[in-house]
Amino acid sequence: MILELRPSLLGLVIGTRAALAFGVGLLVANRIPEARRRSIALALIGIGAATTVPLLMTVLSRRLPEAGSPTVL
């Protein structure tokens, strides 16, 4: 499978994955007070998770068939 993505879309995908990972990291860290850390972490995880399906649909719609492979409709 070959994917063709514009730099802006690739940046969005990377940014949302980073937000999700940073949120998970905040949940396990202990340098920020518990209440603040939890609310920030859950917000970042929510943003990362909520953008996963639309971005996945966008990325998969940009697939190009590989050379020599049959096209399936």
CHARMM-style PDB file with segment names, atoms N, HN, CA, C and O in Angstrom:
ATOM      1  N   MET     1       0.845  -1.167   0.000  1.00  0.00      PROA
ATOM      2  CA  MET     1       0.000   0.000   0.000  1.00  0.00      PROA
ATOM      3  C   MET     1       0.892   1.233   0.000  1.00  0.00      PROA
ATOM      4  O   MET     1       1.863   1.305   0.753  1.00  0.00      PROA
ATOM      5  N   ILE     2       0.568   2.179  -0.828  1.00  0.00      PROA
ATOM      6  HN  ILE     2      -0.221   2.120  -1.440  1.00  0.00      PROA
ATOM      7  CA  ILE     2       1.304   3.432  -0.915  1.00  0.00      PROA
ATOM      8  C   ILE     2       0.387   4.541  -0.421  1.00  0.00      PROA
ATOM      9  O   ILE     2      -0.764   4.641  -0.846  1.00  0.00      PROA
ATOM     10  N   LEU     3       0.903   5.374   0.479  1.00  0.00      PROA
ATOM     11  HN  LEU     3       1.838   5.292   0.824  1.00  0.00      PROA
ATOM     12  CA  LEU     3       0.139   6.512   0.974  1.00  0.00      PROA
ATOM     13  C   LEU     3       0.762   7.792   0.452  1.00  0.00      PROA
ATOM     14  O   LEU     3       1.984   7.940   0.430  1.00  0.00      PROA
ATOM     15  N   GLU     4      -0.080   8.701   0.037  1.00  0.00      PROA
ATOM     16  HN  GLU     4      -1.072   8.581   0.054  1.00  0.00      PROA
ATOM     17  CA  GLU     4       0.386  10.001  -0.418  1.00  0.00      PROA
ATOM     18  C   GLU     4      -0.276  11.053   0.465  1.00  0.00      PROA
ATOM     19  O   GLU     4      -1.485  11.273   0.385  1.00  0.00      PROA
ATOM     20  N   LEU     5       0.527  11.698   1.306  1.00  0.00      PROA
ATOM     21  HN  LEU     5       1.509  11.519   1.370  1.00  0.00      PROA
ATOM     22  CA  LEU     5      -0.002  12.688   2.250  1.00  0.00      PROA
ATOM     23  C   LEU     5       0.670  14.030   2.043  1.00  0.00      PROA
ATOM     24  O   LEU     5       1.875  14.111   1.800  1.00  0.00      PROA
ATOM     25  N   ARG     6      -0.131  15.086   2.144  1.00  0.00      PROA
ATOM     26  HN  ARG     6      -1.109  15.020   2.342  1.00  0.00      PROA
ATOM     27  CA  ARG     6       0.426  16.435   2.140  1.00  0.00      PROA
ATOM     28  C   ARG     6       1.147  16.650   3.463  1.00  0.00      PROA
ATOM     29  O   ARG     6       0.793  16.027   4.464  1.00  0.00      PROA
ATOM     30  N   PRO     7       2.141  17.511   3.486  1.00  0.00      PROA
ATOM     31  CA  PRO     7       2.847  17.782   4.747  1.00  0.00      PROA
ATOM     32  C   PRO     7       1.918  18.283   5.854  1.00  0.00      PROA
ATOM     33  O   PRO     7       2.130  17.970   7.025  1.00  0.00      PROA
ATOM     34  N   SER     8       0.898  19.054   5.496  1.00  0.00      PROA
ATOM     35  HN  SER     8       0.726  19.308   4.544  1.00  0.00      PROA
ATOM     36  CA  SER     8      -0.022  19.559   6.517  1.00  0.00      PROA
ATOM     37  C   SER     8      -0.814  18.422   7.169  1.00  0.00      PROA
ATOM     38  O   SER     8      -1.030  18.443   8.381  1.00  0.00      PROA
ATOM     39  N   LEU     9      -1.246  17.439   6.389  1.00  0.00      PROA
ATOM     40  HN  LEU     9      -1.070  17.423   5.405  1.00  0.00      PROA
ATOM     41  CA  LEU     9      -1.981  16.306   6.941  1.00  0.00      PROA
ATOM     42  C   LEU     9      -1.063  15.431   7.781  1.00  0.00      PROA
ATOM     43  O   LEU     9      -1.458  14.953   8.845  1.00  0.00      PROA
ATOM     44  N   LEU    10       0.150  15.221   7.311  1.00  0.00      PROA
ATOM     45  HN  LEU    10       0.471  15.609   6.447  1.00  0.00      PROA
ATOM     46  CA  LEU    10       1.111  14.448   8.086  1.00  0.00      PROA
ATOM     47  C   LEU    10       1.403  15.134   9.419  1.00  0.00      PROA
ATOM     48  O   LEU    10       1.498  14.469  10.450  1.00  0.00      PROA
ATOM     49  N   GLY    11       1.542  16.437   9.404  1.00  0.00      PROA
ATOM     50  HN  GLY    11       1.465  16.977   8.566  1.00  0.00      PROA
ATOM     51  CA  GLY    11       1.758  17.191  10.643  1.00  0.00      PROA
ATOM     52  C   GLY    11       0.592  17.052  11.601  1.00  0.00      PROA
ATOM     53  O   GLY    11       0.795  16.944  12.810  1.00  0.00      PROA
ATOM     54  N   LEU    12      -0.626  17.054  11.080  1.00  0.00      PROA
ATOM     55  HN  LEU    12      -0.791  17.143  10.098  1.00  0.00      PROA
ATOM     56  CA  LEU    12      -1.809  16.883  11.916  1.00  0.00      PROA
ATOM     57  C   LEU    12      -1.838  15.493  12.545  1.00  0.00      PROA
ATOM     58  O   LEU    12      -2.158  15.350  13.725  1.00  0.00      PROA
ATOM     59  N   VAL    13      -1.511  14.485  11.772  1.00  0.00      PROA
ATOM     60  HN  VAL    13      -1.251  14.601  10.813  1.00  0.00      PROA
ATOM     61  CA  VAL    13      -1.466  13.119  12.292  1.00  0.00      PROA
ATOM     62  C   VAL    13      -0.414  13.016  13.401  1.00  0.00      PROA
ATOM     63  O   VAL    13      -0.682  12.455  14.464  1.00  0.00      PROA
ATOM     64  N   ILE    14       0.761  13.549  13.154  1.00  0.00      PROA
ATOM     65  HN  ILE    14       0.978  14.005  12.291  1.00  0.00      PROA
ATOM     66  CA  ILE    14       1.829  13.497  14.156  1.00  0.00      PROA
ATOM     67  C   ILE    14       1.440  14.289  15.398  1.00  0.00      PROA
ATOM     68  O   ILE    14       1.688  13.845  16.520  1.00  0.00      PROA
ATOM     69  N   GLY    15       0.838  15.450  15.209  1.00  0.00      PROA
ATOM     70  HN  GLY    15       0.637  15.811  14.298  1.00  0.00      PROA
ATOM     71  CA  GLY    15       0.438  16.281  16.346  1.00  0.00      PROA
ATOM     72  C   GLY    15      -0.601  15.618  17.240  1.00  0.00      PROA
ATOM     73  O   GLY    15      -0.513  15.706  18.465  1.00  0.00      PROA
ATOM     74  N   THR    16      -1.572  14.963  16.646  1.00  0.00      PROA
ATOM     75  HN  THR    16      -1.644  14.891  15.651  1.00  0.00      PROA
ATOM     76  CA  THR    16      -2.597  14.315  17.456  1.00  0.00      PROA
ATOM     77  C   THR    16      -2.043  13.083  18.167  1.00  0.00      PROA
ATOM     78  O   THR    16      -2.441  12.789  19.295  1.00  0.00      PROA
ATOM     79  N   ARG    17      -1.137  12.367  17.525  1.00  0.00      PROA
ATOM     80  HN  ARG    17      -0.814  12.605  16.609  1.00  0.00      PROA
ATOM     81  CA  ARG    17      -0.491  11.225  18.196  1.00  0.00      PROA
ATOM     82  C   ARG    17       0.367  11.719  19.355  1.00  0.00      PROA
ATOM     83  O   ARG    17       0.422  11.080  20.406  1.00  0.00      PROA
ATOM     84  N   ALA    18       1.033  12.849  19.167  1.00  0.00      PROA
ATOM     85  HN  ALA    18       0.988  13.368  18.313  1.00  0.00      PROA
ATOM     86  CA  ALA    18       1.861  13.416  20.238  1.00  0.00      PROA
ATOM     87  C   ALA    18       0.992  13.858  21.415  1.00  0.00      PROA
ATOM     88  O   ALA    18       1.378  13.665  22.568  1.00  0.00      PROA
ATOM     89  N   ALA    19      -0.173  14.446  21.144  1.00  0.00      PROA
ATOM     90  HN  ALA    19      -0.486  14.603  20.208  1.00  0.00      PROA
ATOM     91  CA  ALA    19      -1.077  14.858  22.219  1.00  0.00      PROA
ATOM     92  C   ALA    19      -1.546  13.652  23.015  1.00  0.00      PROA
ATOM     93  O   ALA    19      -1.609  13.702  24.243  1.00  0.00      PROA
ATOM     94  N   LEU    20      -1.871  12.587  22.335  1.00  0.00      PROA
ATOM     95  HN  LEU    20      -1.820  12.546  21.337  1.00  0.00      PROA
ATOM     96  CA  LEU    20      -2.304  11.365  23.005  1.00  0.00      PROA
ATOM     97  C   LEU    20      -1.178  10.798  23.875  1.00  0.00      PROA
ATOM     98  O   LEU    20      -1.405  10.426  25.026  1.00  0.00      PROA
ATOM     99  N   ALA    21       0.012  10.735  23.328  1.00  0.00      PROA
ATOM    100  HN  ALA    21       0.196  11.037  22.392  1.00  0.00      PROA
ATOM    101  CA  ALA    21       1.154  10.199  24.080  1.00  0.00      PROA
ATOM    102  C   ALA    21       1.510  11.098  25.260  1.00  0.00      PROA
ATOM    103  O   ALA    21       1.808  10.597  26.345  1.00  0.00      PROA
ATOM    104  N   PHE    22       1.484  12.403  25.068  1.00  0.00      PROA
ATOM    105  HN  PHE    22       1.242  12.809  24.187  1.00  0.00      PROA
ATOM    106  CA  PHE    22       1.806  13.326  26.151  1.00  0.00      PROA
ATOM    107  C   PHE    22       0.779  13.215  27.273  1.00  0.00      PROA
ATOM    108  O   PHE    22       1.134  13.279  28.450  1.00  0.00      PROA
ATOM    109  N   GLY    23      -0.498  13.047  26.909  1.00  0.00      PROA
ATOM    110  HN  GLY    23      -0.786  12.995  25.953  1.00  0.00      PROA
ATOM    111  CA  GLY    23      -1.547  12.876  27.914  1.00  0.00      PROA
ATOM    112  C   GLY    23      -1.340  11.624  28.747  1.00  0.00      PROA
ATOM    113  O   GLY    23      -1.499  11.650  29.968  1.00  0.00      PROA
ATOM    114  N   VAL    24      -0.987  10.534  28.094  1.00  0.00      PROA
ATOM    115  HN  VAL    24      -0.858  10.513  27.103  1.00  0.00      PROA
ATOM    116  CA  VAL    24      -0.711   9.288  28.818  1.00  0.00      PROA
ATOM    117  C   VAL    24       0.503   9.472  29.714  1.00  0.00      PROA
ATOM    118  O   VAL    24       0.516   8.996  30.849  1.00  0.00      PROA
ATOM    119  N   GLY    25       1.524  10.162  29.211  1.00  0.00      PROA
ATOM    120  HN  GLY    25       1.513  10.548  28.289  1.00  0.00      PROA
ATOM    121  CA  GLY    25       2.714  10.428  30.010  1.00  0.00      PROA
ATOM    122  C   GLY    25       2.403  11.254  31.244  1.00  0.00      PROA
ATOM    123  O   GLY    25       2.967  11.014  32.312  1.00  0.00      PROA
ATOM    124  N   LEU    26       1.515  12.219  31.106  1.00  0.00      PROA
ATOM    125  HN  LEU    26       1.057  12.413  30.239  1.00  0.00      PROA
ATOM    126  CA  LEU    26       1.131  13.032  32.265  1.00  0.00      PROA
ATOM    127  C   LEU    26       0.421  12.202  33.328  1.00  0.00      PROA
ATOM    128  O   LEU    26       0.582  12.448  34.523  1.00  0.00      PROA
ATOM    129  N   LEU    27      -0.359  11.225  32.895  1.00  0.00      PROA
ATOM    130  HN  LEU    27      -0.490  11.025  31.924  1.00  0.00      PROA
ATOM    131  CA  LEU    27      -1.067  10.392  33.870  1.00  0.00      PROA
ATOM    132  C   LEU    27      -0.107   9.610  34.757  1.00  0.00      PROA
ATOM    133  O   LEU    27      -0.411   9.357  35.923  1.00  0.00      PROA
ATOM    134  N   VAL    28       1.027   9.231  34.231  1.00  0.00      PROA
ATOM    135  HN  VAL    28       1.274   9.436  33.284  1.00  0.00      PROA
ATOM    136  CA  VAL    28       1.962   8.430  35.021  1.00  0.00      PROA
ATOM    137  C   VAL    28       3.044   9.272  35.699  1.00  0.00      PROA
ATOM    138  O   VAL    28       3.805   8.758  36.519  1.00  0.00      PROA
ATOM    139  N   ALA    29       3.115  10.560  35.362  1.00  0.00      PROA
ATOM    140  HN  ALA    29       2.497  10.977  34.696  1.00  0.00      PROA
ATOM    141  CA  ALA    29       4.110  11.442  35.977  1.00  0.00      PROA
ATOM    142  C   ALA    29       3.612  11.906  37.343  1.00  0.00      PROA
ATOM    143  O   ALA    29       2.431  11.769  37.664  1.00  0.00      PROA
ATOM    144  N   ASN    30       4.525  12.455  38.141  1.00  0.00      PROA
ATOM    145  HN  ASN    30       5.484  12.567  37.880  1.00  0.00      PROA
ATOM    146  CA  ASN    30       4.087  12.946  39.453  1.00  0.00      PROA
ATOM    147  C   ASN    30       4.690  14.305  39.795  1.00  0.00      PROA
ATOM    148  O   ASN    30       4.783  14.643  40.975  1.00  0.00      PROA
ATOM    149  N   ARG    31       5.093  15.079  38.822  1.00  0.00      PROA
ATOM    150  HN  ARG    31       5.017  14.805  37.863  1.00  0.00      PROA
ATOM    151  CA  ARG    31       5.691  16.391  39.074  1.00  0.00      PROA
ATOM    152  C   ARG    31       4.659  17.505  39.162  1.00  0.00      PROA
ATOM    153  O   ARG    31       4.957  18.570  39.704  1.00  0.00      PROA
ATOM    154  N   ILE    32       3.472  17.292  38.652  1.00  0.00      PROA
ATOM    155  HN  ILE    32       3.230  16.427  38.212  1.00  0.00      PROA
ATOM    156  CA  ILE    32       2.395  18.278  38.675  1.00  0.00      PROA
ATOM    157  C   ILE    32       1.357  17.782  39.680  1.00  0.00      PROA
ATOM    158  O   ILE    32       1.139  16.576  39.792  1.00  0.00      PROA
ATOM    159  N   PRO    33       0.706  18.703  40.422  1.00  0.00      PROA
ATOM    160  CA  PRO    33      -0.327  18.268  41.374  1.00  0.00      PROA
ATOM    161  C   PRO    33      -1.389  17.381  40.700  1.00  0.00      PROA
ATOM    162  O   PRO    33      -1.750  17.589  39.541  1.00  0.00      PROA
ATOM    163  N   GLU    34      -1.868  16.406  41.445  1.00  0.00      PROA
ATOM    164  HN  GLU    34      -1.575  16.237  42.386  1.00  0.00      PROA
ATOM    165  CA  GLU    34      -2.779  15.359  40.931  1.00  0.00      PROA
ATOM    166  C   GLU    34      -3.984  15.901  40.163  1.00  0.00      PROA
ATOM    167  O   GLU    34      -4.235  15.458  39.042  1.00  0.00      PROA
ATOM    168  N   ALA    35      -4.734  16.841  40.731  1.00  0.00      PROA
ATOM    169  HN  ALA    35      -4.529  17.200  41.642  1.00  0.00      PROA
ATOM    170  CA  ALA    35      -5.966  17.318  40.088  1.00  0.00      PROA
ATOM    171  C   ALA    35      -5.664  18.000  38.751  1.00  0.00      PROA
ATOM    172  O   ALA    35      -6.337  17.746  37.753  1.00  0.00      PROA
ATOM    173  N   ARG    36      -4.665  18.851  38.738  1.00  0.00      PROA
ATOM    174  HN  ARG    36      -4.118  19.058  39.549  1.00  0.00      PROA
ATOM    175  CA  ARG    36      -4.304  19.560  37.508  1.00  0.00      PROA
ATOM    176  C   ARG    36      -3.771  18.579  36.464  1.00  0.00      PROA
ATOM    177  O   ARG    36      -4.148  18.653  35.294  1.00  0.00      PROA
ATOM    178  N   ARG    37      -2.907  17.675  36.876  1.00  0.00      PROA
ATOM    179  HN  ARG    37      -2.601  17.615  37.826  1.00  0.00      PROA
ATOM    180  CA  ARG    37      -2.311  16.696  35.968  1.00  0.00      PROA
ATOM    181  C   ARG    37      -3.385  15.826  35.331  1.00  0.00      PROA
ATOM    182  O   ARG    37      -3.351  15.563  34.129  1.00  0.00      PROA
ATOM    183  N   ARG    38      -4.325  15.387  36.136  1.00  0.00      PROA
ATOM    184  HN  ARG    38      -4.352  15.601  37.112  1.00  0.00      PROA
ATOM    185  CA  ARG    38      -5.381  14.501  35.634  1.00  0.00      PROA
ATOM    186  C   ARG    38      -6.265  15.209  34.612  1.00  0.00      PROA
ATOM    187  O   ARG    38      -6.596  14.630  33.577  1.00  0.00      PROA
ATOM    188  N   SER    39      -6.651  16.452  34.890  1.00  0.00      PROA
ATOM    189  HN  SER    39      -6.382  16.922  35.731  1.00  0.00      PROA
ATOM    190  CA  SER    39      -7.535  17.158  33.953  1.00  0.00      PROA
ATOM    191  C   SER    39      -6.825  17.471  32.639  1.00  0.00      PROA
ATOM    192  O   SER    39      -7.423  17.340  31.571  1.00  0.00      PROA
ATOM    193  N   ILE    40      -5.565  17.882  32.701  1.00  0.00      PROA
ATOM    194  HN  ILE    40      -5.079  17.988  33.569  1.00  0.00      PROA
ATOM    195  CA  ILE    40      -4.811  18.149  31.473  1.00  0.00      PROA
ATOM    196  C   ILE    40      -4.608  16.861  30.681  1.00  0.00      PROA
ATOM    197  O   ILE    40      -4.788  16.836  29.463  1.00  0.00      PROA
ATOM    198  N   ALA    41      -4.234  15.802  31.376  1.00  0.00      PROA
ATOM    199  HN  ALA    41      -4.088  15.822  32.365  1.00  0.00      PROA
ATOM    200  CA  ALA    41      -3.986  14.520  30.715  1.00  0.00      PROA
ATOM    201  C   ALA    41      -5.248  13.999  30.035  1.00  0.00      PROA
ATOM    202  O   ALA    41      -5.193  13.547  28.891  1.00  0.00      PROA
ATOM    203  N   LEU    42      -6.370  14.057  30.720  1.00  0.00      PROA
ATOM    204  HN  LEU    42      -6.415  14.423  31.649  1.00  0.00      PROA
ATOM    205  CA  LEU    42      -7.608  13.547  30.122  1.00  0.00      PROA
ATOM    206  C   LEU    42      -8.053  14.392  28.934  1.00  0.00      PROA
ATOM    207  O   LEU    42      -8.621  13.866  27.977  1.00  0.00      PROA
ATOM    208  N   ALA    43      -7.800  15.697  28.988  1.00  0.00      PROA
ATOM    209  HN  ALA    43      -7.339  16.124  29.765  1.00  0.00      PROA
ATOM    210  CA  ALA    43      -8.130  16.555  27.847  1.00  0.00      PROA
ATOM    211  C   ALA    43      -7.268  16.185  26.638  1.00  0.00      PROA
ATOM    212  O   ALA    43      -7.780  16.069  25.525  1.00  0.00      PROA
ATOM    213  N   LEU    44      -5.969  15.998  26.851  1.00  0.00      PROA
ATOM    214  HN  LEU    44      -5.553  16.092  27.755  1.00  0.00      PROA
ATOM    215  CA  LEU    44      -5.078  15.628  25.745  1.00  0.00      PROA
ATOM    216  C   LEU    44      -5.422  14.252  25.184  1.00  0.00      PROA
ATOM    217  O   LEU    44      -5.413  14.057  23.968  1.00  0.00      PROA
ATOM    218  N   ILE    45      -5.721  13.316  26.049  1.00  0.00      PROA
ATOM    219  HN  ILE    45      -5.729  13.475  27.036  1.00  0.00      PROA
ATOM    220  CA  ILE    45      -6.103  11.977  25.593  1.00  0.00      PROA
ATOM    221  C   ILE    45      -7.410  12.043  24.811  1.00  0.00      PROA
ATOM    222  O   ILE    45      -7.557  11.377  23.786  1.00  0.00      PROA
ATOM    223  N   GLY    46      -8.351  12.837  25.288  1.00  0.00      PROA
ATOM    224  HN  GLY    46      -8.231  13.378  26.121  1.00  0.00      PROA
ATOM    225  CA  GLY    46      -9.628  12.988  24.589  1.00  0.00      PROA
ATOM    226  C   GLY    46      -9.461  13.579  23.197  1.00  0.00      PROA
ATOM    227  O   GLY    46     -10.081  13.116  22.239  1.00  0.00      PROA
ATOM    228  N   ILE    47      -8.625  14.600  23.090  1.00  0.00      PROA
ATOM    229  HN  ILE    47      -8.122  14.976  23.868  1.00  0.00      PROA
ATOM    230  CA  ILE    47      -8.367  15.217  21.784  1.00  0.00      PROA
ATOM    231  C   ILE    47      -7.699  14.211  20.847  1.00  0.00      PROA
ATOM    232  O   ILE    47      -8.093  14.072  19.689  1.00  0.00      PROA
ATOM    233  N   GLY    48      -6.690  13.515  21.357  1.00  0.00      PROA
ATOM    234  HN  GLY    48      -6.371  13.628  22.298  1.00  0.00      PROA
ATOM    235  CA  GLY    48      -6.001  12.521  20.533  1.00  0.00      PROA
ATOM    236  C   GLY    48      -6.916  11.404  20.083  1.00  0.00      PROA
ATOM    237  O   GLY    48      -6.869  10.982  18.927  1.00  0.00      PROA
ATOM    238  N   ALA    49      -7.747  10.923  20.992  1.00  0.00      PROA
ATOM    239  HN  ALA    49      -7.784  11.265  21.930  1.00  0.00      PROA
ATOM    240  CA  ALA    49      -8.657   9.825  20.656  1.00  0.00      PROA
ATOM    241  C   ALA    49      -9.774  10.283  19.718  1.00  0.00      PROA
ATOM    242  O   ALA    49     -10.156   9.553  18.803  1.00  0.00      PROA
ATOM    243  N   ALA    50     -10.296  11.485  19.942  1.00  0.00      PROA
ATOM    244  HN  ALA    50      -9.986  12.078  20.685  1.00  0.00      PROA
ATOM    245  CA  ALA    50     -11.406  11.976  19.121  1.00  0.00      PROA
ATOM    246  C   ALA    50     -10.987  12.240  17.679  1.00  0.00      PROA
ATOM    247  O   ALA    50     -11.808  12.147  16.768  1.00  0.00      PROA
ATOM    248  N   THR    51      -9.736  12.563  17.471  1.00  0.00      PROA
ATOM    249  HN  THR    51      -9.068  12.638  18.212  1.00  0.00      PROA
ATOM    250  CA  THR    51      -9.278  12.849  16.109  1.00  0.00      PROA
ATOM    251  C   THR    51      -8.759  11.617  15.386  1.00  0.00      PROA
ATOM    252  O   THR    51      -8.435  11.695  14.201  1.00  0.00      PROA
ATOM    253  N   THR    52      -8.673  10.493  16.063  1.00  0.00      PROA
ATOM    254  HN  THR    52      -8.936  10.429  17.025  1.00  0.00      PROA
ATOM    255  CA  THR    52      -8.119   9.291  15.453  1.00  0.00      PROA
ATOM    256  C   THR    52      -8.965   8.790  14.287  1.00  0.00      PROA
ATOM    257  O   THR    52      -8.426   8.554  13.206  1.00  0.00      PROA
ATOM    258  N   VAL    53     -10.248   8.623  14.470  1.00  0.00      PROA
ATOM    259  HN  VAL    53     -10.685   8.815  15.349  1.00  0.00      PROA
ATOM    260  CA  VAL    53     -11.102   8.045  13.421  1.00  0.00      PROA
ATOM    261  C   VAL    53     -11.194   8.950  12.190  1.00  0.00      PROA
ATOM    262  O   VAL    53     -11.019   8.459  11.075  1.00  0.00      PROA
ATOM    263  N   PRO    54     -11.463  10.255  12.346  1.00  0.00      PROA
ATOM    264  CA  PRO    54     -11.510  11.086  11.136  1.00  0.00      PROA
ATOM    265  C   PRO    54     -10.182  11.118  10.380  1.00  0.00      PROA
ATOM    266  O   PRO    54     -10.161  11.082   9.150  1.00  0.00      PROA
ATOM    267  N   LEU    55      -9.078  11.185  11.119  1.00  0.00      PROA
ATOM    268  HN  LEU    55      -9.095  11.214  12.118  1.00  0.00      PROA
ATOM    269  CA  LEU    55      -7.776  11.188  10.447  1.00  0.00      PROA
ATOM    270  C   LEU    55      -7.495   9.853   9.767  1.00  0.00      PROA
ATOM    271  O   LEU    55      -6.951   9.817   8.663  1.00  0.00      PROA
ATOM    272  N   LEU    56      -7.862   8.768  10.417  1.00  0.00      PROA
ATOM    273  HN  LEU    56      -8.304   8.797  11.313  1.00  0.00      PROA
ATOM    274  CA  LEU    56      -7.672   7.451   9.819  1.00  0.00      PROA
ATOM    275  C   LEU    56      -8.463   7.333   8.520  1.00  0.00      PROA
ATOM    276  O   LEU    56      -7.959   6.809   7.527  1.00  0.00      PROA
ATOM    277  N   MET    57      -9.685   7.814   8.529  1.00  0.00      PROA
ATOM    278  HN  MET    57     -10.095   8.240   9.335  1.00  0.00      PROA
ATOM    279  CA  MET    57     -10.516   7.771   7.311  1.00  0.00      PROA
ATOM    280  C   MET    57      -9.884   8.615   6.203  1.00  0.00      PROA
ATOM    281  O   MET    57      -9.876   8.207   5.041  1.00  0.00      PROA
ATOM    282  N   THR    58      -9.358   9.785   6.555  1.00  0.00      PROA
ATOM    283  HN  THR    58      -9.365  10.116   7.498  1.00  0.00      PROA
ATOM    284  CA  THR    58      -8.722  10.652   5.568  1.00  0.00      PROA
ATOM    285  C   THR    58      -7.480   9.996   4.990  1.00  0.00      PROA
ATOM    286  O   THR    58      -7.280   9.998   3.776  1.00  0.00      PROA
ATOM    287  N   VAL    59      -6.647   9.436   5.856  1.00  0.00      PROA
ATOM    288  HN  VAL    59      -6.810   9.434   6.842  1.00  0.00      PROA
ATOM    289  CA  VAL    59      -5.409   8.805   5.402  1.00  0.00      PROA
ATOM    290  C   VAL    59      -5.716   7.602   4.523  1.00  0.00      PROA
ATOM    291  O   VAL    59      -5.099   7.439   3.470  1.00  0.00      PROA
ATOM    292  N   LEU    60      -6.648   6.764   4.930  1.00  0.00      PROA
ATOM    293  HN  LEU    60      -7.149   6.896   5.785  1.00  0.00      PROA
ATOM    294  CA  LEU    60      -6.973   5.575   4.140  1.00  0.00      PROA
ATOM    295  C   LEU    60      -7.617   5.918   2.807  1.00  0.00      PROA
ATOM    296  O   LEU    60      -7.501   5.149   1.852  1.00  0.00      PROA
ATOM    297  N   SER    61      -8.292   7.057   2.724  1.00  0.00      PROA
ATOM    298  HN  SER    61      -8.386   7.681   3.500  1.00  0.00      PROA
ATOM    299  CA  SER    61      -8.907   7.450   1.452  1.00  0.00      PROA
ATOM    300  C   SER    61      -7.854   7.913   0.448  1.00  0.00      PROA
ATOM    301  O   SER    61      -8.150   8.031  -0.741  1.00  0.00      PROA
ATOM    302  N   ARG    62      -6.646   8.173   0.904  1.00  0.00      PROA
ATOM    303  HN  ARG    62      -6.406   8.078   1.870  1.00  0.00      PROA
ATOM    304  CA  ARG    62      -5.576   8.638   0.024  1.00  0.00      PROA
ATOM    305  C   ARG    62      -4.657   7.508  -0.423  1.00  0.00      PROA
ATOM    306  O   ARG    62      -3.616   7.768  -1.027  1.00  0.00      PROA
ATOM    307  N   ARG    63      -5.016   6.273  -0.143  1.00  0.00      PROA
ATOM    308  HN  ARG    63      -5.862   6.062   0.347  1.00  0.00      PROA
ATOM    309  CA  ARG    63      -4.191   5.136  -0.579  1.00  0.00      PROA
ATOM    310  C   ARG    63      -4.158   5.060  -2.097  1.00  0.00      PROA
ATOM    311  O   ARG    63      -5.157   5.305  -2.774  1.00  0.00      PROA
ATOM    312  N   LEU    64      -3.017   4.724  -2.601  1.00  0.00      PROA
ATOM    313  HN  LEU    64      -2.205   4.525  -2.052  1.00  0.00      PROA
ATOM    314  CA  LEU    64      -2.854   4.505  -4.033  1.00  0.00      PROA
ATOM    315  C   LEU    64      -2.514   3.044  -4.246  1.00  0.00      PROA
ATOM    316  O   LEU    64      -1.758   2.472  -3.460  1.00  0.00      PROA
ATOM    317  N   PRO    65      -3.052   2.420  -5.292  1.00  0.00      PROA
ATOM    318  CA  PRO    65      -2.690   1.027  -5.540  1.00  0.00      PROA
ATOM    319  C   PRO    65      -1.218   0.920  -5.907  1.00  0.00      PROA
ATOM    320  O   PRO    65      -0.670   1.798  -6.574  1.00  0.00      PROA
ATOM    321  N   GLU    66      -0.585  -0.156  -5.468  1.00  0.00      PROA
ATOM    322  HN  GLU    66      -1.031  -0.869  -4.927  1.00  0.00      PROA
ATOM    323  CA  GLU    66       0.814  -0.386  -5.817  1.00  0.00      PROA
ATOM    324  C   GLU    66       0.904  -0.773  -7.278  1.00  0.00      PROA
ATOM    325  O   GLU    66      -0.047  -1.312  -7.845  1.00  0.00      PROA
ATOM    326  N   ALA    67       2.038  -0.502  -7.884  1.00  0.00      PROA
ATOM    327  HN  ALA    67       2.811  -0.065  -7.423  1.00  0.00      PROA
ATOM    328  CA  ALA    67       2.242  -0.845  -9.284  1.00  0.00      PROA
ATOM    329  C   ALA    67       2.138  -2.356  -9.475  1.00  0.00      PROA
ATOM    330  O   ALA    67       2.777  -3.121  -8.754  1.00  0.00      PROA
ATOM    331  N   GLY    68       1.347  -2.776 -10.427  1.00  0.00      PROA
ATOM    332  HN  GLY    68       0.827  -2.154 -11.013  1.00  0.00      PROA
ATOM    333  CA  GLY    68       1.195  -4.198 -10.721  1.00  0.00      PROA
ATOM    334  C   GLY    68       0.121  -4.899  -9.931  1.00  0.00      PROA
ATOM    335  O   GLY    68      -0.175  -6.061 -10.207  1.00  0.00      PROA
ATOM    336  N   SER    69      -0.478  -4.234  -8.951  1.00  0.00      PROA
ATOM    337  HN  SER    69      -0.238  -3.289  -8.727  1.00  0.00      PROA
ATOM    338  CA  SER    69      -1.519  -4.888  -8.174  1.00  0.00      PROA
ATOM    339  C   SER    69      -2.881  -4.620  -8.811  1.00  0.00      PROA
ATOM    340  O   SER    69      -3.108  -3.544  -9.363  1.00  0.00      PROA
ATOM    341  N   PRO    70      -3.788  -5.598  -8.734  1.00  0.00      PROA
ATOM    342  CA  PRO    70      -5.117  -5.395  -9.331  1.00  0.00      PROA
ATOM    343  C   PRO    70      -5.910  -4.367  -8.520  1.00  0.00      PROA
ATOM    344  O   PRO    70      -5.793  -4.298  -7.296  1.00  0.00      PROA
ATOM    345  N   THR    71      -6.701  -3.584  -9.212  1.00  0.00      PROA
ATOM    346  HN  THR    71      -6.796  -3.639 -10.205  1.00  0.00      PROA
ATOM    347  CA  THR    71      -7.544  -2.582  -8.562  1.00  0.00      PROA
ATOM    348  C   THR    71      -8.846  -3.240  -8.141  1.00  0.00      PROA
ATOM    349  O   THR    71      -9.529  -3.865  -8.953  1.00  0.00      PROA
ATOM    350  N   VAL    72      -9.185  -3.097  -6.868  1.00  0.00      PROA
ATOM    351  HN  VAL    72      -8.631  -2.589  -6.209  1.00  0.00      PROA
ATOM    352  CA  VAL    72     -10.433  -3.669  -6.334  1.00  0.00      PROA
ATOM    353  C   VAL    72     -11.420  -2.536  -6.131  1.00  0.00      PROA
ATOM    354  O   VAL    72     -11.114  -1.545  -5.469  1.00  0.00      PROA
ATOM    355  N   LEU    73     -12.608  -2.686  -6.703  1.00  0.00      PROA
ATOM    356  HN  LEU    73     -12.857  -3.491  -7.241  1.00  0.00      PROA
ATOM    357  CA  LEU    73     -13.647  -1.660  -6.555  1.00  0.00      PROA
ATOM    358  C   LEU    73     -14.658  -2.055  -5.544  1.00  0.00      PROA
ATOM    359  OT1 LEU    73     -15.604  -1.309  -5.292  1.00  0.00      PROA
TER     360      LEU     73
END
